[in-house]
């Protein structure tokens, strides 16, 4: 296997998405479904789709593909820049799917990820050293325990830059990441209660060696590192069709920007624009952001030396 731009390791699922015609219904009331689709999703699946649209070659590995999921994944990625040859087709179980109900302002996912990760049977692959070493940049989900840590350790040893998401500030994966992205959803099930987000941000930048980004929906993005402290960036204002996949698209934007050698502010702006474009369409997998769309929103260009340049 030759060199490629990005190695992604993490969650790949079949997402059943339902876009509502109106607001999310109150209990014991009716909600009208406007559109529904079954397409590849997950933090790694969506990231791969967007990176392919941006022009990157991608090798993807992670959880096993069950009998109900593999046909969806295989059919979708044929003819794309995403190599799924490492994914294991496991016919002994159905596979991971999620079900997401979306209105204009919210998306509510349902799934079985808790039982999947706590099961005594590990249904995910051990990453291959040669795959990691063949990539220029890595995108890493932290969900698969020691296997995810193996990827981080290899990246650290061989100085391969990587982007990760939603991991604790005292974790090995965060400590060595070039970029760590923390979502608002992550706080809801990890750092619960009356937690001071400012203090948490300080913990992240103190315990990490790279750039930390807190995405906060329509609120200002927080980003920074030890030497800069916290900075803020306002999200782009767009006409929102669906927020499903916006966070995973932000991750893809960070991976692409790291690949192109962008500085911190340009990286955050680029990822911010990727997510904004993603919010303007449904379903995202069949119409992911293109580089021209993202750059039109940012107001810049990728120069000959593969660096970002523009009025940002």
C-alpha positions in Angstrom: 0.0 0.0 0.0 1.4 3.4 -1.0 1.4 6.8 0.7 -1.8 8.7 1.2 -2.8 12.0 2.8 -4.8 10.9 5.8 -5.2 7.9 8.0 -8.5 7.9 10.0 -9.2 5.5 12.9 -12.5 5.4 14.7 -16.2 5.2 14.5 -17.9 4.3 11.1 -21.6 3.6 11.2 -24.8 3.6 9.1 -26.8 6.7 10.1 -30.5 6.7 9.7 -31.4 10.4 9.6 -34.8 12.0 9.8 -35.3 15.6 9.0 -38.4 17.0 10.5 -40.7 19.5 8.8 -41.1 21.5 11.9 -39.7 21.7 15.4 -38.8 18.7 17.5 -42.2 17.6 19.0 -43.1 17.7 22.6 -43.8 14.3 24.4 -47.0 12.6 23.2 -47.4 14.8 20.2 -46.8 14.2 16.4 -43.9 15.2 14.3 -43.9 15.2 10.5 -40.8 13.8 8.7 -39.7 15.8 5.7 -36.9 13.6 4.5 -35.1 10.4 5.6 -31.9 8.7 4.6 -29.6 5.8 5.5 -26.0 6.7 4.7 -22.5 6.4 6.2 -21.9 8.4 9.4 -20.0 8.3 12.6 -17.1 10.6 13.6 -14.7 8.9 11.3 -17.1 8.0 8.5 -18.4 11.6 8.0 -14.8 12.9 8.3 -13.7 10.6 5.5 -16.5 11.7 3.3 -15.7 15.4 3.7 -11.9 14.9 3.3 -12.5 13.0 0.1 -14.7 15.9 -1.2 -11.9 18.3 -0.3 -9.5 16.3 -2.5 -7.6 14.1 0.1 -6.8 10.5 -0.2 -7.9 8.6 2.9 -7.4 5.2 4.4 -10.1 4.4 7.0 -10.1 1.8 9.8 -12.0 1.2 13.0 -15.0 -0.8 14.2 -16.3 -3.9 12.4 -18.9 -3.6 9.7 -21.9 -5.8 10.4 -24.2 -7.5 7.9 -26.7 -4.5 7.8 -24.0 -1.9 7.6 -21.3 -3.1 5.3 -23.3 -3.0 2.1 -24.1 0.7 2.8 -20.5 1.6 3.4 -19.1 -0.4 0.5 -21.6 1.0 -2.0 -21.1 4.6 -0.9 -17.3 4.7 -1.0 -16.9 3.1 -4.4 -15.3 5.5 -6.8 -14.2 8.0 -4.0 -10.8 8.8 -2.5 -11.6 6.7 0.6 -10.0 3.3 0.9 -12.1 1.0 3.1 -10.1 -2.2 2.5 -9.1 -2.3 6.2 -12.6 -2.4 7.5 -13.7 -5.9 8.7 -17.0 -7.3 7.4 -18.3 -9.3 10.4 -21.4 -11.3 9.4 -22.0 -12.5 13.0 -23.8 -9.4 14.0 -26.0 -6.6 12.5 -23.5 -3.8 12.8 -23.6 -0.3 14.4 -26.4 2.1 13.3 -27.6 5.3 14.8 -31.0 7.0 14.4 -30.9 10.8 14.4 -33.9 13.1 14.5 -33.2 16.6 13.2 -35.0 19.9 13.2 -33.6 23.3 12.2 -31.8 23.9 15.5 -31.2 20.5 17.0 -30.3 17.0 16.3 -31.1 14.1 18.7 -29.2 10.9 18.2 -30.2 7.4 19.4 -28.0 4.4 19.3 -26.3 1.5 21.2 -22.8 2.8 21.5 -22.6 2.4 25.3 -23.3 -1.3 25.1 -21.0 -1.6 22.1 -18.0 -0.2 23.9 -18.7 -2.0 27.2 -19.3 -5.4 25.6 -16.7 -8.1 26.4 -16.3 -8.7 22.7 -14.2 -6.0 21.0 -15.7 -5.4 17.5 -13.0 -3.1 16.3 -9.7 -3.6 14.5 -6.2 -3.2 15.9 -4.6 -0.4 13.9 -1.7 -1.4 11.6 1.6 0.3 12.1 2.3 0.4 8.3 -1.0 2.2 7.7 -0.2 5.0 10.2 3.3 5.4 8.9 2.0 5.7 5.3 -0.1 8.8 6.2 0.9 12.5 6.2 -1.7 13.3 8.9 -3.9 11.2 11.2 -7.5 11.7 12.4 -8.1 9.8 15.6 -11.2 9.0 17.5 -10.5 8.2 21.2 -13.3 5.6 21.7 -11.4 2.3 21.3 -9.2 2.3 24.3 -5.7 0.9 24.0 -6.1 0.6 20.2 -6.7 4.3 20.0 -3.8 5.0 22.3 -1.6 2.8 20.1 -2.3 5.2 17.2 -1.4 8.2 19.4 1.9 6.6 20.6 2.9 5.8 17.0 2.2 9.3 15.9 4.2 10.7 18.8 7.2 8.4 18.1 7.3 9.0 14.4 6.3 12.6 14.6 3.1 12.2 12.5 0.7 15.1 13.3 -2.8 14.1 14.4 -6.2 15.6 15.3 -8.4 14.1 17.9 -11.8 14.8 19.5 -13.7 14.6 22.8 -11.1 13.1 25.2 -10.3 14.0 28.8 -7.7 16.6 29.4 -5.5 14.2 31.4 -5.5 11.5 28.6 -2.5 10.4 26.7 -4.4 11.0 23.4 -5.0 14.7 24.3 -1.5 15.3 25.7 0.3 14.5 22.4 -2.3 15.7 19.9 -1.5 18.5 17.5 -5.2 19.5 17.6 -7.9 18.5 20.2 -11.5 19.4 19.5 -13.9 19.3 22.4 -17.7 19.5 21.7 -20.5 20.8 23.8 -22.1 17.4 23.7 -19.0 15.9 25.3 -19.4 18.1 28.4 -22.9 16.8 28.8 -21.8 13.2 29.6 -18.3 13.7 30.9 -17.7 16.9 32.9 -21.2 17.3 34.3 -22.7 19.5 37.0 -21.5 23.0 37.7 -18.2 22.9 35.8 -16.5 26.1 35.0 -15.8 25.9 31.2 -13.1 28.6 31.5 -11.2 26.4 34.1 -11.7 23.4 31.9 -10.2 25.2 28.9 -7.2 26.1 31.1 -6.8 22.4 32.1 -6.8 21.4 28.4 -4.2 23.8 27.3 -2.0 23.1 30.4 -2.1 19.4 29.9 -1.7 19.4 26.1 1.1 20.2 23.7 -1.1 21.3 20.8 -4.0 23.5 19.9 -7.2 23.1 21.9 -10.6 24.0 20.3 -13.9 24.2 22.2 -16.8 24.1 19.7 -20.0 25.6 21.2 -22.7 25.5 18.6 -23.8 28.9 17.5 -21.7 30.5 20.3 -18.1 31.7 19.9 -15.5 29.1 19.3 -12.7 29.0 21.9 -9.2 28.1 20.8 -5.7 28.4 22.0 -2.6 26.7 23.4 -0.2 27.2 26.3 1.7 30.1 24.8 -1.4 32.0 23.6 -4.1 31.4 26.1 -7.7 31.5 25.0 -8.8 33.2 21.8 -12.3 33.4 20.4 -13.8 33.2 16.9 -17.4 33.8 15.9 -19.1 31.1 13.8 -20.2 32.0 10.3 -23.9 32.9 10.0 -25.6 30.7 7.4 -29.1 29.5 6.6 -29.2 26.2 8.5 -30.9 23.2 7.0 -29.4 20.6 9.3 -26.7 20.5 12.0 -26.1 16.7 11.6 -22.4 16.1 10.9 -21.3 19.7 11.5 -18.9 18.6 14.3 -17.5 15.8 12.2 -17.0 18.2 9.3 -15.2 20.6 11.6 -12.9 17.8 12.5 -12.3 17.1 8.8 -11.5 20.8 8.3 -8.9 20.7 11.1 -7.3 17.6 9.5 -7.2 19.2 6.1 -5.8 22.4 7.6 -3.1 20.5 9.5 -2.2 18.7 6.3 -1.8 22.0 4.5 0.3 23.6 7.3 -2.1 26.3 8.3 -1.4 28.4 11.4 -3.8 28.3 14.3 -6.2 31.1 13.4 -6.4 30.0 9.8 -7.0 26.4 10.8 -9.9 27.3 13.0 -11.4 29.6 10.4 -11.1 27.0 7.8 -12.7 24.3 9.9 -15.4 26.8 11.0 -16.2 27.4 7.3 -16.4 23.7 6.6 -18.9 23.2 9.4 -20.9 26.2 8.3 -21.2 24.9 4.7 -22.2 21.5 6.1 -25.1 23.1 8.0 -26.7 24.4 4.8 -27.6 21.0 3.3 -29.2 17.7 4.0 -28.2 14.9 3.7 -24.5 15.8 4.2 -22.9 12.6 2.8 -24.3 13.0 -0.7 -23.5 16.7 -0.8 -20.4 17.4 1.3 -18.6 20.8 1.3 -16.2 21.3 -1.6 -12.9 23.2 -1.3 -14.3 26.0 -3.5 -17.4 26.4 -1.3 -15.3 26.6 1.8 -12.8 29.0 0.4 -15.6 31.2 -0.9 -16.9 31.5 2.6 -13.5 32.1 4.2 -12.4 34.6 1.5 -9.0 33.2 0.7 -7.1 30.5 -1.3 -4.7 27.7 -1.0 -1.4 28.9 -2.4 1.3 27.0 -4.4 3.2 26.1 -1.2 0.1 24.5 0.2 -0.5 27.2 2.7 -3.6 29.3 3.3 -3.6 32.9 2.2 -6.5 35.3 2.2 -8.4 38.0 3.9 -9.2 36.3 7.2 
